């Protein structure tokens, strides 16, 4: 596991926490969708790099 994998996963989890927090605060759905997409992209990229599917 390299540093980039760790950074991608940590950023993805941070964004996922932001989505939950913003949802509880009643933020607009557009903000939630953008943060959710960013979170999923970071998490998938980090996991794919760990699995060696994407170098």
PQR file of N, CA, C, O and H, with PARSE charges and radii, in Angstrom:
ATOM      1  N   UNK A   1       0.853  -1.176   0.000 -0.4000 1.5000
ATOM      2  CA  UNK A   1       0.000   0.000   0.000 -0.0000 2.0000
ATOM      3  C   UNK A   1       0.896   1.235   0.000  0.5500 1.7000
ATOM      4  O   UNK A   1       1.767   1.388   0.856 -0.5500 1.4000
ATOM      5  N   UNK A   2       0.669   2.095  -0.959 -0.4000 1.5000
ATOM      6  CA  UNK A   2       1.488   3.301  -1.056 -0.0000 2.0000
ATOM      7  C   UNK A   2       0.782   4.477  -0.417  0.5500 1.7000
ATOM      8  O   UNK A   2      -0.370   4.374   0.005 -0.5500 1.4000
ATOM      9  H   UNK A   2      -0.039   1.971  -1.654  0.4000 1.0000
ATOM     10  N   UNK A   3       1.483   5.592  -0.350 -0.4000 1.5000
ATOM     11  CA  UNK A   3       0.917   6.785   0.250 -0.0000 2.0000
ATOM     12  C   UNK A   3      -0.288   7.311  -0.515  0.5500 1.7000
ATOM     13  O   UNK A   3      -1.233   7.820   0.088 -0.5500 1.4000
ATOM     14  H   UNK A   3       2.418   5.676  -0.693  0.4000 1.0000
ATOM     15  N   UNK A   4      -0.261   7.188  -1.860 -0.4000 1.5000
ATOM     16  CA  UNK A   4      -1.376   7.691  -2.660 -0.0000 2.0000
ATOM     17  C   UNK A   4      -2.650   6.907  -2.381  0.5500 1.7000
ATOM     18  O   UNK A   4      -3.734   7.486  -2.321 -0.5500 1.4000
ATOM     19  H   UNK A   4       0.507   6.775  -2.349  0.4000 1.0000
ATOM     20  N   UNK A   5      -2.528   5.595  -2.210 -0.4000 1.5000
ATOM     21  CA  UNK A   5      -3.703   4.789  -1.869 -0.0000 2.0000
ATOM     22  C   UNK A   5      -4.319   5.277  -0.565  0.5500 1.7000
ATOM     23  O   UNK A   5      -5.535   5.445  -0.464 -0.5500 1.4000
ATOM     24  H   UNK A   5      -1.647   5.125  -2.259  0.4000 1.0000
ATOM     25  N   UNK A   6      -3.481   5.500   0.418 -0.4000 1.5000
ATOM     26  CA  UNK A   6      -3.948   5.943   1.720 -0.0000 2.0000
ATOM     27  C   UNK A   6      -4.621   7.310   1.616  0.5500 1.7000
ATOM     28  O   UNK A   6      -5.678   7.531   2.207 -0.5500 1.4000
ATOM     29  H   UNK A   6      -2.493   5.363   0.336  0.4000 1.0000
ATOM     30  N   UNK A   7      -4.014   8.217   0.872 -0.4000 1.5000
ATOM     31  CA  UNK A   7      -4.584   9.554   0.714 -0.0000 2.0000
ATOM     32  C   UNK A   7      -5.942   9.482   0.032  0.5500 1.7000
ATOM     33  O   UNK A   7      -6.883  10.150   0.460 -0.5500 1.4000
ATOM     34  H   UNK A   7      -3.156   8.038   0.392  0.4000 1.0000
ATOM     35  N   UNK A   8      -6.058   8.682  -1.020 -0.4000 1.5000
ATOM     36  CA  UNK A   8      -7.328   8.562  -1.733 -0.0000 2.0000
ATOM     37  C   UNK A   8      -8.421   8.019  -0.828  0.5500 1.7000
ATOM     38  O   UNK A   8      -9.547   8.516  -0.849 -0.5500 1.4000
ATOM     39  H   UNK A   8      -5.293   8.139  -1.368  0.4000 1.0000
ATOM     40  N   UNK A   9      -8.105   7.019  -0.045 -0.4000 1.5000
ATOM     41  CA  UNK A   9      -9.100   6.422   0.839 -0.0000 2.0000
ATOM     42  C   UNK A   9      -9.478   7.383   1.964  0.5500 1.7000
ATOM     43  O   UNK A   9     -10.655   7.492   2.308 -0.5500 1.4000
ATOM     44  H   UNK A   9      -7.191   6.615  -0.027  0.4000 1.0000
ATOM     45  N   UNK A  10      -8.515   8.068   2.531 -0.4000 1.5000
ATOM     46  CA  UNK A  10      -8.803   9.025   3.604 -0.0000 2.0000
ATOM     47  C   UNK A  10      -9.648  10.186   3.084  0.5500 1.7000
ATOM     48  O   UNK A  10     -10.599  10.604   3.744 -0.5500 1.4000
ATOM     49  H   UNK A  10      -7.559   7.980   2.252  0.4000 1.0000
ATOM     50  N   UNK A  11      -9.308  10.707   1.910 -0.4000 1.5000
ATOM     51  CA  UNK A  11     -10.100  11.798   1.332 -0.0000 2.0000
ATOM     52  C   UNK A  11     -11.519  11.317   1.025  0.5500 1.7000
ATOM     53  O   UNK A  11     -12.485  12.042   1.264 -0.5500 1.4000
ATOM     54  H   UNK A  11      -8.535  10.367   1.374  0.4000 1.0000
ATOM     55  N   UNK A  12     -11.646  10.098   0.496 -0.4000 1.5000
ATOM     56  CA  UNK A  12     -12.970   9.550   0.218 -0.0000 2.0000
ATOM     57  C   UNK A  12     -13.815   9.417   1.471  0.5500 1.7000
ATOM     58  O   UNK A  12     -15.002   9.742   1.457 -0.5500 1.4000
ATOM     59  H   UNK A  12     -10.861   9.510   0.301  0.4000 1.0000
ATOM     60  N   UNK A  13     -13.216   8.942   2.556 -0.4000 1.5000
ATOM     61  CA  UNK A  13     -13.950   8.821   3.819 -0.0000 2.0000
ATOM     62  C   UNK A  13     -14.296  10.187   4.402  0.5500 1.7000
ATOM     63  O   UNK A  13     -15.367  10.367   4.982 -0.5500 1.4000
ATOM     64  H   UNK A  13     -12.251   8.678   2.567  0.4000 1.0000
ATOM     65  N   UNK A  14     -13.388  11.146   4.246 -0.4000 1.5000
ATOM     66  CA  UNK A  14     -13.648  12.506   4.706 -0.0000 2.0000
ATOM     67  C   UNK A  14     -14.837  13.109   3.957  0.5500 1.7000
ATOM     68  O   UNK A  14     -15.707  13.734   4.564 -0.5500 1.4000
ATOM     69  H   UNK A  14     -12.518  10.999   3.774  0.4000 1.0000
ATOM     70  N   UNK A  15     -14.871  12.921   2.637 -0.4000 1.5000
ATOM     71  CA  UNK A  15     -15.991  13.432   1.843 -0.0000 2.0000
ATOM     72  C   UNK A  15     -17.291  12.718   2.196  0.5500 1.7000
ATOM     73  O   UNK A  15     -18.354  13.338   2.215 -0.5500 1.4000
ATOM     74  H   UNK A  15     -14.164  12.414   2.144  0.4000 1.0000
ATOM     75  N   UNK A  16     -17.212  11.423   2.475 -0.4000 1.5000
ATOM     76  CA  UNK A  16     -18.415  10.688   2.876 -0.0000 2.0000
ATOM     77  C   UNK A  16     -18.960  11.241   4.190  0.5500 1.7000
ATOM     78  O   UNK A  16     -20.175  11.364   4.350 -0.5500 1.4000
ATOM     79  H   UNK A  16     -16.348  10.919   2.460  0.4000 1.0000
ATOM     80  N   UNK A  17     -18.090  11.572   5.118 -0.4000 1.5000
ATOM     81  CA  UNK A  17     -18.518  12.197   6.364 -0.0000 2.0000
ATOM     82  C   UNK A  17     -19.136  13.564   6.118  0.5500 1.7000
ATOM     83  O   UNK A  17     -20.090  13.952   6.792 -0.5500 1.4000
ATOM     84  H   UNK A  17     -17.104  11.473   4.988  0.4000 1.0000
ATOM     85  N   UNK A  18     -18.588  14.298   5.144 -0.4000 1.5000
ATOM     86  CA  UNK A  18     -19.153  15.597   4.779 -0.0000 2.0000
ATOM     87  C   UNK A  18     -20.555  15.460   4.213  0.5500 1.7000
ATOM     88  O   UNK A  18     -21.436  16.266   4.514 -0.5500 1.4000
ATOM     89  H   UNK A  18     -17.813  13.983   4.596  0.4000 1.0000
ATOM     90  N   UNK A  19     -20.759  14.433   3.390 -0.4000 1.5000
ATOM     91  CA  UNK A  19     -22.093  14.195   2.829 -0.0000 2.0000
ATOM     92  C   UNK A  19     -23.091  13.957   3.955  0.5500 1.7000
ATOM     93  O   UNK A  19     -24.178  14.534   3.952 -0.5500 1.4000
ATOM     94  H   UNK A  19     -20.044  13.779   3.146  0.4000 1.0000
ATOM     95  N   UNK A  20     -22.737  13.128   4.901 -0.4000 1.5000
ATOM     96  CA  UNK A  20     -23.637  12.829   6.024 -0.0000 2.0000
ATOM     97  C   UNK A  20     -23.916  14.090   6.842  0.5500 1.7000
ATOM     98  O   UNK A  20     -25.060  14.356   7.210 -0.5500 1.4000
ATOM     99  H   UNK A  20     -21.854  12.659   4.903  0.4000 1.0000
ATOM    100  N   UNK A  21     -22.872  14.858   7.121 -0.4000 1.5000
ATOM    101  CA  UNK A  21     -23.031  16.069   7.906 -0.0000 2.0000
ATOM    102  C   UNK A  21     -23.907  17.089   7.179  0.5500 1.7000
ATOM    103  O   UNK A  21     -24.806  17.682   7.776 -0.5500 1.4000
ATOM    104  H   UNK A  21     -21.943  14.641   6.821  0.4000 1.0000
ATOM    105  N   UNK A  22     -23.640  17.289   5.888 -0.4000 1.5000
ATOM    106  CA  UNK A  22     -24.428  18.251   5.117 -0.0000 2.0000
ATOM    107  C   UNK A  22     -25.868  17.793   4.983  0.5500 1.7000
ATOM    108  O   UNK A  22     -26.777  18.622   4.978 -0.5500 1.4000
ATOM    109  H   UNK A  22     -22.909  16.808   5.403  0.4000 1.0000
ATOM    110  N   UNK A  23     -26.096  16.486   4.875 -0.4000 1.5000
ATOM    111  CA  UNK A  23     -27.458  15.959   4.778 -0.0000 2.0000
ATOM    112  C   UNK A  23     -28.231  16.274   6.055  0.5500 1.7000
ATOM    113  O   UNK A  23     -29.400  16.656   6.002 -0.5500 1.4000
ATOM    114  H   UNK A  23     -25.357  15.812   4.879  0.4000 1.0000
ATOM    115  N   UNK A  24     -27.568  16.112   7.210 -0.4000 1.5000
ATOM    116  CA  UNK A  24     -28.230  16.395   8.486 -0.0000 2.0000
ATOM    117  C   UNK A  24     -28.518  17.890   8.650  0.5500 1.7000
ATOM    118  O   UNK A  24     -29.453  18.266   9.356 -0.5500 1.4000
ATOM    119  H   UNK A  24     -26.618  15.803   7.253  0.4000 1.0000
ATOM    120  N   UNK A  25     -27.720  18.741   8.001 -0.4000 1.5000
ATOM    121  CA  UNK A  25     -27.919  20.182   8.099 -0.0000 2.0000
ATOM    122  C   UNK A  25     -28.949  20.686   7.090  0.5500 1.7000
ATOM    123  O   UNK A  25     -29.339  21.852   7.138 -0.5500 1.4000
ATOM    124  H   UNK A  25     -26.960  18.436   7.427  0.4000 1.0000
ATOM    125  N   UNK A  26     -29.390  19.824   6.182 -0.4000 1.5000
ATOM    126  CA  UNK A  26     -30.399  20.220   5.214 -0.0000 2.0000
ATOM    127  C   UNK A  26     -29.841  20.978   4.022  0.5500 1.7000
ATOM    128  O   UNK A  26     -30.524  21.836   3.463 -0.5500 1.4000
ATOM    129  H   UNK A  26     -29.073  18.876   6.143  0.4000 1.0000
ATOM    130  N   UNK A  27     -28.625  20.680   3.628 -0.4000 1.5000
ATOM    131  CA  UNK A  27     -28.007  21.352   2.482 -0.0000 2.0000
ATOM    132  C   UNK A  27     -28.720  20.956   1.187  0.5500 1.7000
ATOM    133  O   UNK A  27     -29.420  19.944   1.152 -0.5500 1.4000
ATOM    134  H   UNK A  27     -28.070  19.982   4.082  0.4000 1.0000
ATOM    135  N   UNK A  28     -28.547  21.737   0.137 -0.4000 1.5000
ATOM    136  CA  UNK A  28     -29.175  21.403  -1.149 -0.0000 2.0000
ATOM    137  C   UNK A  28     -28.685  20.061  -1.692  0.5500 1.7000
ATOM    138  O   UNK A  28     -27.547  19.654  -1.454 -0.5500 1.4000
ATOM    139  H   UNK A  28     -27.978  22.558   0.166  0.4000 1.0000
ATOM    140  N   UNK A  29     -29.564  19.388  -2.420 -0.4000 1.5000
ATOM    141  CA  UNK A  29     -29.226  18.063  -2.923 -0.0000 2.0000
ATOM    142  C   UNK A  29     -28.080  18.095  -3.919  0.5500 1.7000
ATOM    143  O   UNK A  29     -27.346  17.113  -4.027 -0.5500 1.4000
ATOM    144  H   UNK A  29     -30.488  19.718  -2.613  0.4000 1.0000
ATOM    145  N   UNK A  30     -27.901  19.188  -4.649 -0.4000 1.5000
ATOM    146  CA  UNK A  30     -26.796  19.302  -5.595 -0.0000 2.0000
ATOM    147  C   UNK A  30     -25.445  19.180  -4.905  0.5500 1.7000
ATOM    148  O   UNK A  30     -24.534  18.531  -5.419 -0.5500 1.4000
ATOM    149  H   UNK A  30     -28.497  19.985  -4.561  0.4000 1.0000
ATOM    150  N   UNK A  31     -25.320  19.800  -3.750 -0.4000 1.5000
ATOM    151  CA  UNK A  31     -24.076  19.719  -2.977 -0.0000 2.0000
ATOM    152  C   UNK A  31     -23.842  18.287  -2.519  0.5500 1.7000
ATOM    153  O   UNK A  31     -22.722  17.779  -2.583 -0.5500 1.4000
ATOM    154  H   UNK A  31     -26.060  20.327  -3.332  0.4000 1.0000
ATOM    155  N   UNK A  32     -24.902  17.646  -2.057 -0.4000 1.5000
ATOM    156  CA  UNK A  32     -24.779  16.264  -1.584 -0.0000 2.0000
ATOM    157  C   UNK A  32     -24.372  15.328  -2.719  0.5500 1.7000
ATOM    158  O   UNK A  32     -23.545  14.437  -2.527 -0.5500 1.4000
ATOM    159  H   UNK A  32     -25.812  18.059  -2.004  0.4000 1.0000
ATOM    160  N   UNK A  33     -24.953  15.529  -3.900 -0.4000 1.5000
ATOM    161  CA  UNK A  33     -24.630  14.676  -5.041 -0.0000 2.0000
ATOM    162  C   UNK A  33     -23.172  14.854  -5.444  0.5500 1.7000
ATOM    163  O   UNK A  33     -22.472  13.870  -5.686 -0.5500 1.4000
ATOM    164  H   UNK A  33     -25.625  16.253  -4.056  0.4000 1.0000
ATOM    165  N   UNK A  34     -22.708  16.096  -5.519 -0.4000 1.5000
ATOM    166  CA  UNK A  34     -21.314  16.334  -5.909 -0.0000 2.0000
ATOM    167  C   UNK A  34     -20.330  15.749  -4.905  0.5500 1.7000
ATOM    168  O   UNK A  34     -19.342  15.126  -5.294 -0.5500 1.4000
ATOM    169  H   UNK A  34     -23.276  16.895  -5.323  0.4000 1.0000
ATOM    170  N   UNK A  35     -20.591  15.944  -3.626 -0.4000 1.5000
ATOM    171  CA  UNK A  35     -19.708  15.367  -2.613 -0.0000 2.0000
ATOM    172  C   UNK A  35     -19.764  13.844  -2.624  0.5500 1.7000
ATOM    173  O   UNK A  35     -18.745  13.180  -2.437 -0.5500 1.4000
ATOM    174  H   UNK A  35     -21.393  16.451  -3.310  0.4000 1.0000
ATOM    175  N   UNK A  36     -20.945  13.296  -2.841 -0.4000 1.5000
ATOM    176  CA  UNK A  36     -21.088  11.843  -2.904 -0.0000 2.0000
ATOM    177  C   UNK A  36     -20.323  11.246  -4.067  0.5500 1.7000
ATOM    178  O   UNK A  36     -19.660  10.219  -3.921 -0.5500 1.4000
ATOM    179  H   UNK A  36     -21.774  13.835  -2.993  0.4000 1.0000
ATOM    180  N   UNK A  37     -20.413  11.887  -5.223 -0.4000 1.5000
ATOM    181  CA  UNK A  37     -19.677  11.405  -6.401 -0.0000 2.0000
ATOM    182  C   UNK A  37     -18.177  11.483  -6.152  0.5500 1.7000
ATOM    183  O   UNK A  37     -17.441  10.550  -6.474 -0.5500 1.4000
ATOM    184  H   UNK A  37     -20.952  12.721  -5.342  0.4000 1.0000
ATOM    185  N   UNK A  38     -17.721  12.596  -5.580 -0.4000 1.5000
ATOM    186  CA  UNK A  38     -16.292  12.735  -5.278 -0.0000 2.0000
ATOM    187  C   UNK A  38     -15.820  11.695  -4.281  0.5500 1.7000
ATOM    188  O   UNK A  38     -14.724  11.152  -4.419 -0.5500 1.4000
ATOM    189  H   UNK A  38     -18.318  13.355  -5.319  0.4000 1.0000
ATOM    190  N   UNK A  39     -16.630  11.418  -3.289 -0.4000 1.5000
ATOM    191  CA  UNK A  39     -16.285  10.423  -2.281 -0.0000 2.0000
ATOM    192  C   UNK A  39     -16.155   9.035  -2.900  0.5500 1.7000
ATOM    193  O   UNK A  39     -15.181   8.325  -2.650 -0.5500 1.4000
ATOM    194  H   UNK A  39     -17.520  11.859  -3.177  0.4000 1.0000
ATOM    195  N   UNK A  40     -17.133   8.659  -3.701 -0.4000 1.5000
ATOM    196  CA  UNK A  40     -17.108   7.337  -4.333 -0.0000 2.0000
ATOM    197  C   UNK A  40     -15.922   7.216  -5.281  0.5500 1.7000
ATOM    198  O   UNK A  40     -15.271   6.172  -5.329 -0.5500 1.4000
ATOM    199  H   UNK A  40     -17.924   9.237  -3.904  0.4000 1.0000
ATOM    200  N   UNK A  41     -15.637   8.272  -6.033 -0.4000 1.5000
ATOM    201  CA  UNK A  41     -14.504   8.219  -6.970 -0.0000 2.0000
ATOM    202  C   UNK A  41     -13.183   8.024  -6.229  0.5500 1.7000
ATOM    203  O   UNK A  41     -12.349   7.222  -6.651 -0.5500 1.4000
ATOM    204  H   UNK A  41     -16.165   9.120  -5.994  0.4000 1.0000
ATOM    205  N   UNK A  42     -12.988   8.749  -5.131 -0.4000 1.5000
ATOM    206  CA  UNK A  42     -11.752   8.599  -4.354 -0.0000 2.0000
ATOM    207  C   UNK A  42     -11.637   7.208  -3.747  0.5500 1.7000
ATOM    208  O   UNK A  42     -10.570   6.597  -3.802 -0.5500 1.4000
ATOM    209  H   UNK A  42     -13.665   9.400  -4.789  0.4000 1.0000
ATOM    210  N   UNK A  43     -12.713   6.707  -3.175 -0.4000 1.5000
ATOM    211  CA  UNK A  43     -12.671   5.387  -2.557 -0.0000 2.0000
ATOM    212  C   UNK A  43     -12.423   4.295  -3.593  0.5500 1.7000
ATOM    213  O   UNK A  43     -11.621   3.392  -3.353 -0.5500 1.4000
ATOM    214  H   UNK A  43     -13.580   7.204  -3.130  0.4000 1.0000
ATOM    215  N   UNK A  44     -13.089   4.359  -4.728 -0.4000 1.5000
ATOM    216  CA  UNK A  44     -12.904   3.339  -5.767 -0.0000 2.0000
ATOM    217  C   UNK A  44     -11.482   3.394  -6.316  0.5500 1.7000
ATOM    218  O   UNK A  44     -10.858   2.353  -6.518 -0.5500 1.4000
ATOM    219  H   UNK A  44     -13.741   5.092  -4.923  0.4000 1.0000
ATOM    220  N   UNK A  45     -10.966   4.594  -6.559 -0.4000 1.5000
ATOM    221  CA  UNK A  45      -9.601   4.714  -7.074 -0.0000 2.0000
ATOM    222  C   UNK A  45      -8.593   4.148  -6.071  0.5500 1.7000
ATOM    223  O   UNK A  45      -7.656   3.453  -6.465 -0.5500 1.4000
ATOM    224  H   UNK A  45     -11.473   5.440  -6.395  0.4000 1.0000
ATOM    225  N   UNK A  46      -8.776   4.438  -4.786 -0.4000 1.5000
ATOM    226  CA  UNK A  46      -7.859   3.910  -3.774 -0.0000 2.0000
ATOM    227  C   UNK A  46      -7.907   2.403  -3.688  0.5500 1.7000
ATOM    228  O   UNK A  46      -6.864   1.756  -3.599 -0.5500 1.4000
ATOM    229  H   UNK A  46      -9.537   5.002  -4.467  0.4000 1.0000
ATOM    230  N   UNK A  47      -9.103   1.826  -3.712 -0.4000 1.5000
ATOM    231  CA  UNK A  47      -9.234   0.366  -3.626 -0.0000 2.0000
ATOM    232  C   UNK A  47      -8.692  -0.302  -4.887  0.5500 1.7000
ATOM    233  O   UNK A  47      -8.047  -1.346  -4.804 -0.5500 1.4000
ATOM    234  H   UNK A  47      -9.951   2.352  -3.785  0.4000 1.0000
ATOM    235  N   UNK A  48      -8.949   0.292  -6.052 -0.4000 1.5000
ATOM    236  CA  UNK A  48      -8.434  -0.291  -7.295 -0.0000 2.0000
ATOM    237  C   UNK A  48      -6.913  -0.274  -7.313  0.5500 1.7000
ATOM    238  O   UNK A  48      -6.292  -1.209  -7.819 -0.5500 1.4000
ATOM    239  H   UNK A  48      -9.474   1.141  -6.119  0.4000 1.0000
ATOM    240  N   UNK A  49      -6.306   0.773  -6.769 -0.4000 1.5000
ATOM    241  CA  UNK A  49      -4.846   0.826  -6.712 -0.0000 2.0000
ATOM    242  C   UNK A  49      -4.303  -0.222  -5.746  0.5500 1.7000
ATOM    243  O   UNK A  49      -3.254  -0.813  -6.002 -0.5500 1.4000
ATOM    244  H   UNK A  49      -6.810   1.532  -6.358  0.4000 1.0000
ATOM    245  N   UNK A  50      -5.004  -0.460  -4.639 -0.4000 1.5000
ATOM    246  CA  UNK A  50      -4.562  -1.488  -3.684 -0.0000 2.0000
ATOM    247  C   UNK A  50      -4.624  -2.860  -4.346  0.5500 1.7000
ATOM    248  O   UNK A  50      -3.715  -3.674  -4.181 -0.5500 1.4000
ATOM    249  H   UNK A  50      -5.857   0.019  -4.430  0.4000 1.0000
ATOM    250  N   UNK A  51      -5.694  -3.118  -5.096 -0.4000 1.5000
ATOM    251  CA  UNK A  51      -5.869  -4.418  -5.744 -0.0000 2.0000
ATOM    252  C   UNK A  51      -4.936  -4.595  -6.942  0.5500 1.7000
ATOM    253  O   UNK A  51      -4.803  -5.704  -7.459 -0.5500 1.4000
ATOM    254  H   UNK A  51      -6.432  -2.457  -5.231  0.4000 1.0000
ATOM    255  N   UNK A  52      -4.290  -3.514  -7.389 -0.4000 1.5000
ATOM    256  CA  UNK A  52      -3.382  -3.607  -8.521 -0.0000 2.0000
ATOM    257  C   UNK A  52      -4.078  -3.573  -9.867  0.5500 1.7000
ATOM    258  O   UNK A  52      -3.476  -3.910 -10.887 -0.5500 1.4000
ATOM    259  H   UNK A  52      -4.398  -2.613  -6.969  0.4000 1.0000
ATOM    260  N   UNK A  53      -5.350  -3.166  -9.880 -0.4000 1.5000
ATOM    261  CA  UNK A  53      -6.089  -3.109 -11.122 -0.0000 2.0000
ATOM    262  C   UNK A  53      -5.801  -1.836 -11.907  0.5500 1.7000
ATOM    263  O   UNK A  53      -6.045  -1.768 -13.112 -0.5500 1.4000
ATOM    264  H   UNK A  53      -5.839  -2.893  -9.052  0.4000 1.0000
ATOM    265  N   UNK A  54      -5.280  -0.830 -11.215 -0.4000 1.5000
ATOM    266  CA  UNK A  54      -5.041   0.447 -11.846 -0.0000 2.0000
ATOM    267  C   UNK A  54      -3.732   1.007 -11.295  0.5500 1.7000
ATOM    268  O   UNK A  54      -3.656   1.360 -10.118 -0.5500 1.4000
ATOM    269  H   UNK A  54      -5.081  -0.885 -10.236  0.4000 1.0000
ATOM    270  N   UNK A  55      -2.717   1.089 -12.126 -0.4000 1.5000
ATOM    271  CA  UNK A  55      -1.408   1.583 -11.662 -0.0000 2.0000
ATOM    272  C   UNK A  55      -1.053   2.874 -12.299  0.5500 1.7000
ATOM    273  O   UNK A  55       0.011   3.428 -12.022 -0.5500 1.4000
ATOM    274  H   UNK A  55      -2.779   0.802 -13.082  0.4000 1.0000
TER
END
